[in-house]
Amino acid sequence: MTRSKLAIRQWFWIFASLGLYAIADLGGMPWLLVSLLFNGLIVAQLLHGGQRRKILIAVSVAMNVGWMLIPAFRGGGDFGGSLFSHLALSFLSLRQIWLLRDIYEKRVKSLSARSYLLFMLFFPHLLMGPLARLGDLQKQFDHEDFARPNLSLINPALILIACGLFKKLIIADSLAGPVIGAMIAVSDGNVLSFLEAWTVLLAFQLQLYFDFSAYSDIAIGLALMLGINLPLNFFSPYRAFDRLDVWRRWHLGFVAFLKYNLFLPLRRYFAVPVLVAIVGFASGMWHGVSLNFMLWSVAQAFLLLVSHERRRLLRRFNLPSEGKGFRRVMQSFWVISISSFVGVFFISTDISQTIAIMHSALWPDQLGIPAHWLSKLGFHDWASGTETVRSVMPAWLIIALPILFAWVLFLPNAAQLLRERVKFLTLERDTQLLLEQTTPSRWATKLPPAFWPVISAMVIVYSLWLSDSAARFIYMRF
């Protein structure tokens, strides 16, 4: 009787997830169903065995990779402009590839249609992850308490959802306006000053981080309400000390996918430095097949290769990769600066915009402090003659950017905040070590339990009330 009730709940959430997807993107339903049918048949054949397993895995991986590339080619690199650019199909294809390889390598030996569909369609991770392996979630889906109310998890789930909504609706969407305005100004032929260019780059980097980490928090929070622990997807990436350290903190599910499905399988054929460059380039090309993304892929590969060689040299001289004191501060400064600078390839819609912004950011022939910034701050005598181009940057960014960077560098992240309440799932040992090495937030543990649901509800209402309309999450383009 218990198993039948569990099966009913599982089927309910399969169809509920399909319904929610149809509400979000009805036009994508046929493509979603075709992907499930095609890969479901391959899964059944691989589980059955036989001599055609190598052909089946090769065809299925090629089809799923092609499925991800179609939007990029058809849309000219802009995922928003293609007939095939429907929600979730890229992340769905990544999950399909990972599952097919696990079945091929016999890590998964049996799988029912119901378990396959629930793993693929479970709505909190359907659109943008976090990516996970079947083995990480199947036991949770098959647990008798799946989708049953659990009061011990409702509280941390609400905190995560509240954090995510605040990050997305109040911070990320607020930063989007100035960033878009600046890009329109550049498209119209205006030249950004040095200060304006770096303001745009830093604002976009923060927008990207708060936007994507917001989705991850909301997804993990929604899953917790149903008794499912999705893996952590972010762990304070701007606290990293080099590019490789950024990779063990940012988009962790995607990085784990690249490790197990690209890096490790190719390790017998290539040296590690070559593999690092290959993985860096592949991660960039996944975002889109356009000149901007190609250049970003090259930059990503180069930065990872430099970080790898730097660590190798430091090990030779018995020196630590991570500095302390002033050296550690400078490492974070360079990580943020370089991440923001290469972000120009994301922010620009064409190569001419990229060149224009890079020129303004690298050659400060005009400092260009906008006059209305100085006027609003009370420096009226300094305002005259300082605005060299039509400014699109609101004055509040002068204060907002350092405050937001202080937030991401020094305040506890969601995992640290809830470490004592939730046993977070991690895909990599490195992430688990990061979690274990950080101490829980003291003030968070001392606050009374009744405080959290009240403040979470207030933040959720406040975020929804202040937001006129929510923009689509940035990573839904990919």
N, C-alpha and C positions, 0 to 999 in steps of 0.2 A: 504493500500500500504506500509506504514511504517513497519507494522508487518511482511509482507511477505519479505521485504528486510532484516529485522532482522533475520528471519528464514533462509534465504539463507546464511547470514553471519555465523550463528551458525552451519549450516550443513557443510559449507566450512571448518570451523576450526575443526569440528569433523573428517572429512576425512583427513584434513591436518595433524592433530595430529597422526592419524593412519599411514599416510605415513611417517612422521618423525620417528615414532617408528619403522616401518619396516626397514628404513634405518639404524637405530641404532642397531636393533636386530631382523632380519627377522625370526630367529628360534623361537623367543618368541611369534610371532603373533598368532599361533593356541591356545596357552595357554591363551593369553590375551583375545581372542574372546570367548573361552570357559567360562572364568571367567565372562565376561560381560553377556553372554547368561544365564548362571546359575543364577547369582545374579539378572539379570533383570527379570527373571521369578518369583523369590522369591519376589522381590519388587512389581510386579504386583499383586501377590496373597495377600501380606500383605495389600496393599492399598485397595483391594477388600473387605477385612474383612473375617469373618467366624470364625468357632470354632477351626481351626487348626493353629491359629496364633502362639501359644506357640511352637508347634512342628516345624513349619516353621522357626522361629527365632533361635531355638536351632540347627536345622540341618544346617542352613546357616552359623551361627557363627562357628560351629564345622568344616564345610567344609573350610571356609576361614582361620581358624587357622591351619588346616591341610595343606592347600595350602602353608602357610608360613613355615611350619616345614619340608615339603618334601625336599627342597634343603639342609637343614642342615643335615638330616639323610642320604640322598643319597650321599651327598658330604663329609660325614665325618666331618662336621662342617666347611668346607671351601666352601663358596658359589660360588667361582670361578670354582670349579671342578665338578659341578653337571649338569646333563642333564636338570634339572628343574630350574637351577639358571639363569633365564632370567630377563632382566631389568624390573623394575617397579612392578613386581607381588606382592612383599611384601607390598609396600606402597599402591598399588591398593586394596589389601585385607583389609588393615586398613581402608581405605576410605569406602569400602563396608560394613564392620562391623558397622562403625559409622552411616552410612546412614540407614542401616537396623534397628538399635536400635531406631533411631529418628523416623522412620516410625512406628515401633511397639509401641512406646510410644506416637504416634499421634502428634509429633512435626511437621511432614511433612504429610499433608493430601492429596496432589495430586502431581503428577509428570509425565510429559510426557516422552516418550522415548527419544526425542531430548534433553530435559533438563538433563535426567539421563546420557546419553552418553557424553554430553558436560562437565558435572561435573566430570565424571570419566576420560575423555581422554584429557582434556585441557592441551596442551603440556608443558606449563611452570612448572606445578606441577605434571605432570604424573609420572616422574621417581623417584623423591625423595622428593616430597612435595614442599613447606610446606603443612602439613595436615590442612584441614579446613572442617567445616561442610557445608552441602548444604545451610543452611540458611544464611551463611556468603557470599556466592557467587551467589546464584540464582537471587537475585534482580539485581546484576551487569550484569549477563549474559543476563537478560531480558530487560536491559535498552536500549533505542533506540540508544545510542551512543556506544554500544559495538562494538569493532573492527573498530571504525572509528578513523582516525588520530586526535590526540589532542596535539597541540603544547605545552600546559602547562605541559603535562606529559612526553613528549619526552625528555626534558632536564634532569629531575631527573632519568628517566629510563636509559639514557645513562650513568649517573654518577654511578648508581648501577651496570650496566653491566661492566663498566670500572674497578670499585673496585673489582668486582668478578673475572674478568680475571686476574688482577694483582695479587690478592691473590692466585689464583690457579696456573697460569702458571709461575709466577716469584718466589713466596714464597713457596707454598706447594710442588710443583714439585721439586724445588731446594733442599728442606729439605729431600725429599724422597730418594735421592741418598745416602747420608751418613747413613741414617737409614737402608736402605736395605743392604748396604755394611757391616754395623756392624752385622746385623743378619746373613749374609752369613759367616762372620768371626766366629761367635759363633757356627754356624752349623758345621764349619770345625774343631771345637775343640779348637779354641783360647779362652782365658780367658780375658774378658774386665777388665780394671782397674776400680777403683772407679770413677774416673773422666770421663772415657769413657762411663761407664754404665749410669751415670746421664746425660751426654751429649746426648746419644741416647734417653733416656726417655723424656727429655725436648724437644728435637727436634721433636720427634714423636707427642707429645702433641700439639705442635705448628702446625705441619703438619696437624693433624686431624682437629684442629680448623679452620685454614685458608682454608683447602680443603672444609669442609662442609659449613662454612659460605660463601665461595665463591659461591657455588651452590645456596644457598638461595638468595644471592644478585642478581645473574644472573636471577634466576627464577622470583623474584619479579620485576626486571627491565623489563624482556620480557613481563610479564603480564601487567605491567603499560602501555606499548606501545599499548596494545589492550584495555586499559581502565579498566582493572581488578586489584583490590587492594588485593593481597594475604596477609595473616597474617605474621607478623614478626616471624622469627624463631630463632633469636639469639639476645641477648642483653648483650654484654660484660661479658661472664660467668666468666672470671678470676678476675673480680672485686668483686666476691661473697665473703661473709664472712664465709660461712659454706656450707656443701654439699646440704642442702635443698635450700639454696639461689642459688647454681649452677643450680638446677633443674628449677628454675623460670627464668633462663637466657639461657639455652642450649636446643636446639631441642624442642622448645616450642610446636610445633604441636603434637609431639609424647607424650610429658608430659601431654598435655591436653587430648589426647586420653586415656591415662592410667587413668587419673583422672575420666573422665566421663564414661568410659566403664569397669573399674575394681575397682578403689578405692570407688567411691560413691555407686555402686550397692552392694558391699560387706560390706558397713559400718554397716548395721544392724546385721551382723553376727560376726564381729571381732572388737576387740579394735583397736584404732588408731595405737599404736606401732606395732601390728601384721600386720595391713594393710600396713604400711610404708615398713615393711620388705618384704611383698608379692609383692608390686609394684616394689620395687627395684630389687627383684629377677626376676620378669617377664620381666622387661626392659632389663636385661642382657641376658636372654634366647632368647629374640627376635633376638639378633644378631647372634646366632648360637648355635647348640647343640653339643658342644665339651667340653672336660674337662677344657680347658682354659676359655671358656665362662661361664661354670658352676661356676668356681672359681671366675670369675669376677662378676657374679651375686650375689654370697654370699658376696663378698667384698662390692658391691654396697648396698645391703640390710643392712649390718652391719653399713656402714658409714651413711646412711640415718637414721637408728635407733639411732645411737649415737648423730647425730645432733638434732633429735627430742627430745631426753631425755635431752640433754644439754639446749635446749631452755626452756623446761618445768621447769628445776631446776632454771634457771635464772629468769623466770617469778615468781617463788615462792618467790625469794628474791628481787623482784622488780628491777632487773638489765636488761639493754638492751642486746639483742643478738649481735647487731653490735657495735663494739668498735669504738673508736676515737683515732687519733694520732698514737702512736707506737703500741697500741693494734690492731688497724685496719690494719696496715702494716703487723703485724705478722699473722693476720687472712688470708690475701691474700697470704702470703708466704706459709702457711700450706695448703691452698686450691690448689695452684699450685703444691706443692710438692706431696701431696697425690694423686691428679689427675694424675700426671705424673707417680707416682710409680705404681698405679693400672692399668695404661695404658699398663704395661708389658703383661697383659693377651691379649690385642689386638695385640700387636706388634709381639708376638711369634707365631710360627706355631705349636709348640708342647710343652709339659710340661717340657722337658729337657732344652729347650731354656729359658723358664720362670724361672726355678730354677737357671740356670747359671747367668742370668742377675740380679735376685733378690739377689743372693749371692754377686755379685760384688758391687751392690748398697748399701747393708746393712752392709757388713763387709769390710771396707776399709783397707785391709792388704797391698794393693798396691795403692798409690795415682796415679802413672802412668801418669804423664804429658808427652804427646808425644813429643819426641825430635824435630820433624820438626815444631811443633807449636812454641816452644821456639826459634828455629833458625830463623824462618820467622819474629818473633817479635823482633829480635835483641839480644836475651839473649843467645848468643853462649856459654858462659862459663857455663850456667846452663843446656845445652842440653845433655851433655854427661851422659849416663847411666840412663836417666829418662824414656826411652821408654821400658816398660816391655813386651808388646805384639805388634804384628804388628798392627799399628794404621790404622784405616779406616776413621778417622775424619779429614776433611779438616780444615786448620787453620782459615778460615774465620768464622767458627762457634763461635770462641771465642768472636768475635765482634757482630755477627749476633743475637745470642740468647738473650743477654740483650737488644739489640735494639728492637727486635720483641716483647719481653715481655713488654717493655716500651710502645710500640705501643698499644698493646691490653689493657694495664692497664690505659693509660692516654689520648690517642688520641680519638676524638669523633668517635663513630660508625656511620654506615650508617643512622640509624634512627635519631640520633642527628644532623648529617650533613644536613639532608633534612627535618627536622621537620617543618620548616616554609613553605616548598614547597609541601609536601605530607601529607595527613591525613592517617597515617599508620593504618592498621587494626590489632587489637590485639584480641587474643582468651580469654585472662584472664585479670581480673581486676588488678592483680599484675603487669603484663606487662605494662598496661596502666599507672599505678602509677609510674613505673620506668621511663616511657617516659615523664610523666608530671613533675616529680621531677628534671629532668635534663634540664639544660639551653641549648638553641641552640648554636652552635659554632659561636662565635662572628666574627672571621675572615671569616667564610664561608658566613655569611649574608652581610658582607661589600664588598665582591668582586663583580665586575660588572657582570650582567647576561650573557654577551657574553663570559665571561671567561670560564664558565663551559662546554659548548659543545666543545670548542676548546681543553681544557685540557683533556676532556673525550675521544675525538677522538685520541689524541696523546697517551694516556695511552693504549687504545685498540690496536692501531697499534704497539706500543712499545712492549706490552706483546706478541702479536702474532708473531712479528718479532724475538724476542729473544728466543721464545720457539721452540725447535726442533720438539717436539711432545708432545701432552698432554696425561698424564696418566689418566686412568679412575678414576672418583671420588671414594673415599674410601667407601662412604656409598652405592654405587651401588652394593656392595657385599651383602648387607643385604636385 
